[in-house]
Amino acid sequence: MLSVLSFPNIGWTYNWGNLSCTSIWKILTAVRGAWKQNTFVPMMLGGNCPSGVLGQVGGMLELAEQIDAGDSPDPSRIYLPVGSSCTISGLIVGAVLARHLGMKAFSNDDFKIVGCNVHPGIAWLDQTFGFHTNPVFGVIPLTISHSVKSACAALRDLGGPDIQADALEFVKTSVSIRTDQEVVGTYGAHSKMTRSVAKLYDEQGSVVDNVGEIKRPLWVCGHFVGKALAPLLRDLKEQAADSSSNKIPYMLWMTKSAVQPLGNVDEFSILLEENDVVKQWVNEGKAESLLRPGRVSTTDGSSGDYRAVMTKVS
């Protein structure tokens, strides 16, 4: 939120503290206008739109190139958090496109993409109805089925191959959605399990590249990354305990960027003008990462309390 407020090209903002009949009409009018114009690319929640999904496809193809070049192992599973389903839909389309292009990556018959829910309500829908992957819900935006179809249509319209049938088949056979309530917990916060995993990483974890050089550490937040890292570590532990299992690599797709961008606008002053609902949310949030220390408070804080974890961009 602070990153968004720090950039000057934001026309207007809406948040959950402003909910009213007037604001809802304002939102609907703005959404309609955004989708009718041709100057800018409208971005839905979590960046989930064909352009956003295709951006993630590009990331998956980049990984495929690294695997083909021998710079990265070819994982048997990729774990990632699922919010708007933008990222996981892009990884699905990207894996199918890489296979279509004859690349070596993701060719293992056992390859799976493991999506880990971050919202308890959506986790319940997935557990009960298969919400994200059931074709019945493929007409609903922000589901994996809908996002994959929309991205494949955009790829085809841009002159790329028609891989929609293969992508939807991949969703059926090679996508696993986790709904563990003990991991999901509350939306936007650590569960007991993810908190313990984040603490373990802060104390013992590291990021090392393919030549052994230590890189910038992960930010294991409770909102997203911890909810994929916890199932990954649990599955790795089960794999290690199974003497008959082949030891195959698992990969965490880090959706929480290590770079938190900071623009040229004084975002903290804008935050102080927000409504009481937002400020209460800000003040109740706890900064728990030992590797990324920082706090945000509208009562006794300042921008100096958190800007050290942000990166100035122009």
Backbone hydrogen bonds, N-H to C=O, Kabsch-Sander energy under -0.5 kcal/mol:
donor,donor_aa,acceptor,acceptor_aa,energy
5,L,1,M,-2.3
6,S,2,L,-0.9
6,S,3,S,-0.7
7,F,4,V,-1.5
10,I,7,F,-0.5
11,G,9,N,-0.7
18,N,15,N,-2.2
19,L,16,W,-0.8
24,I,20,S,-2.4
25,W,21,C,-2.0
26,K,22,T,-1.9
27,I,23,S,-2.4
28,L,24,I,-2.5
29,T,25,W,-2.4
30,A,26,K,-2.2
31,V,27,I,-2.8
32,R,28,L,-2.3
33,G,29,T,-2.3
34,A,30,A,-2.5
35,W,31,V,-1.9
36,K,32,R,-1.0
37,Q,33,G,-1.5
44,M,42,P,-0.5
47,G,44,M,-2.3
48,N,45,L,-1.7
49,C,47,G,-1.2
53,V,49,C,-2.8
54,L,50,P,-2.6
55,G,51,S,-1.5
56,Q,52,G,-1.3
57,V,53,V,-1.8
58,G,54,L,-1.9
59,G,55,G,-1.3
60,M,56,Q,-2.1
61,L,57,V,-2.4
62,E,58,G,-2.0
63,L,59,G,-1.9
64,A,60,M,-2.2
65,E,61,L,-2.3
66,Q,62,E,-2.0
67,I,63,L,-2.5
68,D,64,A,-2.7
69,A,65,E,-1.9
70,G,67,I,-1.3
71,D,66,Q,-2.5
72,S,66,Q,-1.0
76,S,249,P,-2.9
77,R,249,P,-0.9
78,I,112,K,-1.7
79,Y,251,M,-3.3
80,L,114,V,-2.1
82,V,116,C,-2.5
83,G,81,P,-0.5
89,S,85,S,-1.6
90,G,86,C,-1.9
91,L,87,T,-2.3
92,I,88,I,-2.1
93,V,89,S,-2.4
94,G,90,G,-2.6
95,A,91,L,-2.5
96,V,92,I,-2.2
97,L,93,V,-2.6
98,A,94,G,-2.4
99,R,95,A,-1.9
100,H,96,V,-2.4
101,L,97,L,-2.1
102,G,99,R,-1.5
103,M,98,A,-2.4
107,S,104,K,-1.0
111,F,108,N,-1.8
112,K,76,S,-2.1
113,I,174,S,-2.5
114,V,78,I,-3.1
114,V,112,K,-0.5
115,G,113,I,-0.7
115,G,176,S,-2.7
116,C,80,L,-2.5
117,N,115,G,-0.6
117,N,178,R,-1.8
118,V,82,V,-1.4
123,A,119,H,-2.5
124,W,120,P,-1.9
125,L,121,G,-1.9
126,D,122,I,-2.6
127,Q,123,A,-2.5
128,T,124,W,-2.5
129,F,125,L,-3.1
130,G,125,L,-0.6
130,G,126,D,-1.4
131,F,125,L,-0.9
133,T,130,G,-0.6
134,N,130,G,-2.9
137,F,134,N,-2.0
138,G,135,P,-1.9
140,I,137,F,-1.9
143,T,140,I,-1.4
145,S,132,H,-2.0
147,S,143,T,-2.4
148,V,144,I,-2.8
149,K,145,S,-2.0
150,S,146,H,-2.4
151,A,147,S,-2.2
152,C,148,V,-2.5
153,A,149,K,-2.1
154,A,150,S,-2.1
155,L,151,A,-2.6
156,R,152,C,-2.3
157,D,153,A,-2.4
158,L,154,A,-1.6
159,G,156,R,-1.6
160,G,155,L,-2.6
163,I,161,P,-1.0
167,A,163,I,-2.6
168,L,164,Q,-2.6
169,E,165,A,-1.8
170,F,166,D,-2.2
171,V,167,A,-1.9
172,K,168,L,-1.4
173,T,169,E,-2.0
174,S,170,F,-3.2
175,V,171,V,-0.7
176,S,113,I,-2.4
178,R,115,G,-3.5
178,R,176,S,-0.6
183,V,180,D,-1.1
184,V,180,D,-2.8
185,G,181,Q,-2.4
189,A,186,T,-1.5
193,M,182,E,-0.8
195,R,191,S,-2.4
196,S,192,K,-1.6
197,V,193,M,-2.0
198,A,194,T,-2.7
199,K,195,R,-2.2
200,L,196,S,-2.1
201,Y,197,V,-2.5
202,D,198,A,-2.7
203,E,199,K,-1.8
204,Q,200,L,-2.5
205,G,200,L,-0.5
205,G,201,Y,-2.4
207,V,215,K,-0.5
208,V,206,S,-0.5
209,D,213,E,-2.5
212,G,209,D,-1.9
215,K,207,V,-3.1
220,V,218,L,-0.7
221,C,219,W,-1.8
226,G,221,C,-2.7
227,K,224,F,-1.4
228,A,225,V,-1.8
229,L,225,V,-2.6
230,A,226,G,-2.0
232,L,228,A,-1.8
233,L,229,L,-2.5
234,R,230,A,-2.1
235,D,231,P,-2.6
236,L,232,L,-2.4
237,K,233,L,-2.1
238,E,234,R,-1.9
239,Q,235,D,-2.4
240,A,236,L,-2.5
241,A,237,K,-1.6
242,D,238,E,-0.9
242,D,239,Q,-0.7
243,S,241,A,-0.9
245,S,242,D,-1.5
248,I,246,N,-1.2
251,M,77,R,-2.1
253,W,79,Y,-3.2
253,W,251,M,-0.6
254,M,252,L,-0.8
255,T,253,W,-1.3
257,S,255,T,-0.9
260,Q,258,A,-0.6
260,Q,309,V,-0.5
262,L,311,T,-2.5
265,V,6,S,-2.7
267,E,265,V,-1.5
270,I,266,D,-1.2
271,L,267,E,-2.4
272,L,268,F,-2.0
273,E,269,S,-0.6
273,E,270,I,-1.2
274,E,271,L,-1.7
279,K,275,N,-2.1
280,Q,276,D,-2.3
281,W,277,V,-1.9
282,V,278,V,-2.5
283,N,279,K,-2.5
284,E,280,Q,-1.9
285,G,281,W,-0.9
285,G,282,V,-0.7
288,E,286,K,-0.7
295,R,305,D,-1.2
301,G,297,S,-0.6
305,D,302,S,-1.7
306,Y,303,S,-1.4
307,R,303,S,-2.0
309,V,306,Y,-2.1
310,M,307,R,-1.6
311,T,260,Q,-2.6
313,V,262,L,-2.6
